[in-house]
Amino acid sequence: MKRIIILGDGMADHPIAKLGNKTLLQYADKPCMDQLAKQGKTGRLITIPEDFPPGSEVANTAIMGYDLNEVYEGRGPLEAASIGYEMTAEDLALRCNLITLQDDIILTHNGGNLATADADGLIKELNRQLGNEKIRFITGIQYRHLLVIKGGSKHIVCAPPHDHPNEPWRALLVQPEPGWANKKEVYVDEQGITHERMTAGETADLLNDLILRSQALLPQLPYNKMKIQQGERPANSIWLWSGGYRPRMRTLMEQYPQIHFGSVISAVDLIKGIGHYAGLDIIEVEGATGLADTNYEGKAAAAIEALRKQDFVFVHVEATDEAGHDGDLELKLKAINYLDQRLISPIVKETATWEEPVCIAVLPDHPTPVEMRIHINEPVPFLIYYPGIQPDEVNTYDEYSCVKGDFGLLRLNEFMQLLMTMGT
């Protein structure tokens, strides 16, 4: 049996008064998901371990079956893997957002949703003026980029910018973890030589200095001058967060005998990074943007083609999460409908004709409620369908209906373990 996970990032939500106190999944037009729920089985999943932030890097890693206590190193190393930067033992890799500040608050975490080509010019200029042999800015995708600090310490406290919209930014600057400000730490390089890292206090000071210097530099660049003249949001600051060292992860093929070859399809660097360390092929889809205008049909076609040759595919769609962060109710409803009709439906229709059965799972990684605009740690609904499965009594796919599902409430890597048993 082949298996596919289709993940709508941040798709789960809360009841909205404007929608008659229904959640977006209850209200949205999503006939394919509802039909899969009716024909399959459902449940809920806790995707965030205790003491971990409710980020997509945490939730998606757990959904793929990993123990976060063993493998978690933050988003930075995942971004590095996705863009082809091979980390060394001395590297501290951090996510580097291009963001918009206004009136001393974080107006948006995405710098006005930059095109990658525009962001590339900004990142290259940051690297030219602020980088050196120890500091390197590397272009990623859209507003999501990478900063590598040679010999930096990961024992710092950083604030994810998407969790703090409309909040004063100065109070969110980087700090050393309690007890780590002056603590010494070492690493062993590829030649077996031991070196001392910066302290966490030194690392925090360096990162905050880079943030402040970026705020002087970025508004002077032609792209941002143009955006300001047009009355649009400039990318006028960097924001550094979720740093870590090179991860140690076993591949999915090493963990699950049911998987011999697999792929990941996403427009988001961190998901590609998880896929890289999981041993999956990274499939690039032209027109995949990470927003509601992404190429759903292209992702569906790529998933179908991958499933013809492989036995596991992970398809990630970011659009629902971005709409949640923007607080855009109508756009998130539209993104749910697009996911249902333009991506899930073609996959279901095509695989239904195959001789070898395909097990289809649909779920979010975490809720991103439009009225809160941040990730939150709550169980998410999931469905699993394959030809011949004995359905439960749930007839629609949403946060409340799935409470009654036969799978009950699962935790973390129990989802992947369950998925691997389907059809056996």
Salt bridges, closest charged atoms under 4 A:
ASP9 OD2 - HIS316 NE2 2.78
ASP9 OD1 - HIS366 NE2 3.41
ASP13 OD2 - LYS332 NZ 2.75
ASP34 OD1 - LYS30 NZ 2.59
GLU57 OE1 - ARG75 NE 2.64
GLU73 OE2 - LYS154 NZ 3.07
GLU79 OE2 - ARG95 NH1 2.84
GLU86 OE2 - HIS276 NE2 3.98
GLU90 OE2 - LYS150 NZ 3.96
ASP91 OD1 - LYS150 NZ 2.74
ASP120 OD2 - LYS124 NZ 3.08
GLU125 OE2 - ARG128 NH2 2.67
ASP163 OD1 - HIS162 NE2 3.83
GLU167 OE1 - HIS164 ND1 2.90
GLU177 OE1 - HIS155 ND1 3.39
GLU185 OE2 - HIS155 NE2 3.66
ASP189 OD2 - HIS195 NE2 2.74
GLU190 OE2 - ARG246 NH1 3.45
GLU196 OE1 - LYS184 NZ 3.61
ASP209 OD2 - ARG213 NH1 3.54
GLU232 OE1 - LYS227 NZ 2.53
GLU284 OE1 - LYS272 NZ 2.96
GLU297 OE2 - ARG342 NE 2.72
GLU305 OE1 - ARG308 NE 3.62
GLU305 OE2 - LYS309 NZ 3.63
ASP311 OD2 - HIS260 ND1 3.08
GLU318 OE1 - HIS316 NE2 3.61
ASP321 OD2 - HIS325 NE2 3.08
ASP321 OD1 - HIS375 NE2 3.19
GLU322 OE1 - HIS109 NE2 3.44
GLU322 OE2 - ARG144 NH2 3.61
GLU350 OE2 - ARG308 NH2 3.16
ASP365 OD2 - HIS366 NE2 3.29
GLU378 OE1 - HIS14 NE2 3.07
